[in-house]
């Protein structure tokens, strides 16, 4: 392990680096693209990577993903650093001069900042090739809907670069600026969207008894499903939460009693085993309510996220880097309730993810006035470079 003298790259990132990375991040912020639509964002990434001269660039990985590979002549481990390409379908209400130029879409989770952090690592690797093994910078598509990691891993070309270690970070409002949350074990909850359709028969609004309305069943199901959650804290292995996110009954017409209803709920558990049990209970409740009301029903699942678990060795790799950078860690912050597509990389490598504090006065993730703090770019880049130095230099 290299000495923890905090002088691995004097002046990195330089003022010029910081200015360029900040400008690039803000350009990404102006041009957000949703999950699966990140074609122009991917082009910007490839253009940014070009001056760093990676040995290989895999474009179109699992969709619009980009993997840049920096090889060493000597055998050694492969370390993958991952960030996300996609934005959110939310209208930005902040007043920053670089606010989103795309109506109804915005980088309100900080993926633009995560990309800038990896861009900083790429600039460093352009001047500092690994001595052994290889560094892989992955710009992953479709994180927000939970589809991207699975598609990247399923891409046949990923087998050529399957890493020994996969590392990631996410900025976190509410955590003190520049502080970190990192622990082995459960890191982020499993979740999935459950879409329920109830079908009966329409009727004239003056004669509702001649139809079969889903309203009574829908009214019972909303509190019944939310009541399946055990509550508590995510550190409890039995933690679960059911949240109603959308409901629609019939058509917007005063003359028609409804014949169909749609209910969307999000199921959330600390781990995948708990999710299997919660799904079974929720499906049984929906089926029973539909049968009792004489309705047909259908269930489909969307935005499926596995739970995210931090491997002990990969966690120590990140912990040593944080120590080298004198970054404090705050205990008791994990696992977080939110879900992370990164968990799937644990199937193919030793993986770990940390949270990097955006500050206690920063708007929450997915809020319409959220904006990634540019001053985190240099901190995140240095942490990741420290990880690479421990094993590849």
N, C-alpha and C positions, 0 to 999 in steps of 0.2 A: 504494500500500500504506500502511495507517495506521502511525503511528509506533509503534515497539516499546517503549512506555513502561510496559506492563503495567498501565495505569490506565484501560482502556477502559470499565470499569463499576465504579466505586468500590464496594466492599462486595459485589460479586457473586461467588459466591453469598453472601447474608447468612446469619447464624446461623439466621434463621427459614427461609430457603430450605433450608439443609442439614438442619434438623430435619424439615421437611415431606417432603423427598425421601427421607431415610432411612426415615421412617415408611412412606412409600408403597412403597419397595423391599421392606421387610420384610413388608408386607401381600401383595405379589406373591409373596414367597418362601413364605408360608403356603399359597398357593392355586395350585400349579403345574398346568399343563395341557400335554399332549404335543402333538407336531407334528400340525397339522390339527384340533386340538380346542380351540383357544385362544379360544373365544367369550367366556367371562367375563373373561379377561385383556383382550381387546379392549374390552369395556365399561368396564373400569377405566381404560384408556387414554383413551377418549373423554371420560369424566367428568373426568379430570385435565386434558385439553386445553381443556375448555370455558372456564375463566376466562381463558385466554390469547387467546381470540377469533381463531382462525385464519380466514383468508378462505374456505377450503374444507376440508372434511374428507371424504375418500373412505374409506368404511367397507366392509368385506367385500371388500377388494382382494386378488385371488388367493387367496381363502379367507377368513381372518379378519384380513387385513392392514388397517392404518390408515395413511393418509397425510394429514398436516396441512400445508396450504399457506399460507405467509405472503407475500403479494404486495406489490410496490412499484408505484407509479404509473409510474415510469420504466423503460424497457426495460433489460434486463441479463441476465446469466447465471442459470441455475437451478442451485442446489446442493442435492443430496439428501444427508441424513445418515441413516444406516440403523442400526437395532438389531433385535433378534430377540425374538419373543414366547414361544417354546416352552421347555419344560423337558425332563427326561430320565426314562426309565423305570427309575429306580434308587431304592432305599430309602435315605433319608437317615439317617445314623447319628450326625451331630453333635448336640451338646446345647444349641444356641442356643435361647433362649426363643421364637423365631419360626420354629422348624423346621417343615417341611412337615406339613400336616394331612391330606394325601392319601397313603394307603398305596401304596408302590411308585413314587411320582413325586416329583421334587424338582428345584429349580433348582440343579444342581450344575455348571453351566458358566458361570454369571454373567450370563445373559440378563436376570435381574431387575435387576442393576446397570446393564447397558447401557441398559435402558429408563429407569431413573432418571436416567442421564446425559442422555438426550434430553428427559426431562421437565424437567430443569434448563435446557436450551436453550430449550424451549418457554416457560418462565417468563420468560426473558430476552427472547425475541421478543415476548412479550405487551406488554412495555414499550418495545421498541425495534424498530419496523418497518423492514424493509429500505428503503434509499433507491433501489435499482435492482434489477431482476431479482426473484427469488423464492427463498425458503428452503423446503425440503420435508423434513419429518420423517417417515420411514417406519419403522413398527413392523411388521416382516416376519414372516409366519407360517412355520412348518415349515422352519426352518433345519437342524435336527438330522438330518432324513432326506434333505436335499438337494433337496426338491421345491418349496420356497417361492418362491425367487427366480424360477424359471422361470414359475411360475403368476402371480406378480405382474406380470412383464413381459408375459405373454400376455394379461392382462386388458385389454380394449379401453380402459378408462379410463386405463390407465397412459400411453397415447400422448398424453394431454392434459397430462401432467406430466413427460414424459421429460426428465431433467436433462442439463445439460452436464457436470456433475461429480457423482460419487457417492463418498462418503467413509464410512468405517466404522472401528471399533476393536474389539479384543477384549482383555479382561484376560488376563494371562499369569503364572501362578505360576512361580517360578524366575527371573523377571526382576526385578531390584531395584525396590523399590516406587517408583512415580512415574516411573521411567525408561521410555523407549520404544524399540521396534525398528521401523525404517522404512527401506526401501530400494526403489528402482525395480526393476522386473522381477519375477521369480518370488517370490511371497509365501506361497503355500500349495499343497500337493500335490493332484493329482487322485486320486480313490479311487472304488471301487465295490464293492458286495457281490456276490459270485458264489455263487449257490445251485445246487448240483449234486445231482441225484437219480439214483440208480442202481437199476434195477429188474431183479430176477431172478425167482426162484420159491421160495416157502416150502416147508418140509418138516418132517416130524416130527424132533424133536431127536435121536431114536435112529437116524434114517436120513437124515442130512444129504446123503448122496450122491444122494438122489432129487430134491433141489431144486437151486437155483442161487443160491448165496449171494454177496452183494456184498462180503463181508468182505475177501477177498484184494485185490480192486481198490481198496477203500477204504484198506486198509493201505498199498498202494503209492502211492496218490494224495496222501496227506497229506505225506510228505517230498518227493515229486516236485514238487508245486505250490509248497511253501515254498522249494524249491531254485531256482525260477525267478527269485526276487528276486536282484538284483545286489548289494544292500546298499550300503554307502558312506554318504555324507552327502547330504541333500536338495539342496545347492547344486550337486551333480553332475547335469548334464542326463540322464545315463543311470541315475540312482538309481531303484530299484524295490524293493518289499517285498511279500511275500505272507504273510498271517497267517491261520492256521486259527482261526476264532472259535466254531464249533459243529459237532458231529458226532453223528449218531444212526444206529444200526443196528437194524433190526427192531423188534419190540414187546417190552415188558417181560414176557416169559413164558419160563419154563424149558423148556417143551415144544415150542417152535417154533424151528426154524432160520430165520434171517432171509431175506426175499426182497426187501427194499428198504432202501436207505441214503440218508442225506441229509448232505451236507457243505457247510458255509458257509465261505467264505474271503473276506478283504478284499484286493483288489488296490490297490496304491498306487504312483504314479509322480510324478516332478517335474512332468511336463507331459502334455497331452492326447495328443500324438503317441506318447509313450512308453506311455501307457495302451492305445492301439490295438494296439501291438505286443505288449504283455504279455497282453492279452485273446486275441489270436490264438494265442499260445504255450500259454496255459492251456486254451483250448478244444481245441486239437490234442491236448494231453496227456490230457484227460478222454476225448475220443473214442477215442483209441488204447487206453486202459486198458479202456474199456467193450467195445470190439470184441474185444480179446484175451480178456476174461472171458466173452464171450457175453451181455452185459447190454444192456438198453435204457438210454439216458441222456437227461436233459433238463437244460438250463441256463437260469436266469433271472437278471436283474440288478436290484439294489435299492440304494437310498441312493447314487445316482450323483452324484458331485461333479466338476465341471470343475476344472482347475487355476485358481488365482487369481493374476493378474498385475497389478502396480502400474504404471499409466501414469506417465510421467516428470513431466508437468505437474501431475497431481493429487497425486503424491507431494511435489512441491515446495510445493504449497498446504498440505499437512499439516506439512511440515518447517518452513515459515515460522511456522506457528502454534506449534509446539513451541519454536522459538527465542524467540518473543515471550513464552512462558510460562516460559522458562529451564528447560525440561525436557531433560535429557541423553538422547542416543540411544546405544544400544549396538550396535556393528556385529557382523556375523557371526551374527546370530540368525535370519536368514531365508535361504531359505524354511523354513517349519516343516513337519514331517511331517504334521501334522493337515490336514484339508481344510476348506474354507469355501465355503458356498453363495453368498457375496458375489461370487465370480468372474464369475458370469453378468452382472452389471451392467456389466462391461467391454465387453459386446457393444453396449451402447446409450449409453455415456457414457465420459468419461475417469474412471477409477475408481482408488482407492487405499485400502488398509487398513493400519492400524498395530497393533502390540501395545503395551499399556500395562501395565507391571509391577505385579503384585499382591504382590510380595515373595518373598524366598527362603525364608521360613518358612511360606508359605501351602500348604495341601494342593493337590494337583494337580487339574486339571480332570477332571470325571467321577468323582472319588473320592467315596465316600459321606460324608466329613466335610468336603468343600469348602464354603466360604462366601465370597461376594463381599465384599471389604473396602469398607465404606461410605465410608471416607475417599477412595476413588478417584472418587466421584461428582463432587465439585467440580472435581477436576483434569480429568476427561474433558469436563465441560461447558464449562469455560473454553477448552480446546483447540478444541472444535468452534465455539464462538462466535468465537474468533479467526479461524478459517477463513472464517466468514460475513463478518466485518468486512473481510477483505482484498478481497473481490469485490463485496459487496452494500451497503457503507456508505461 
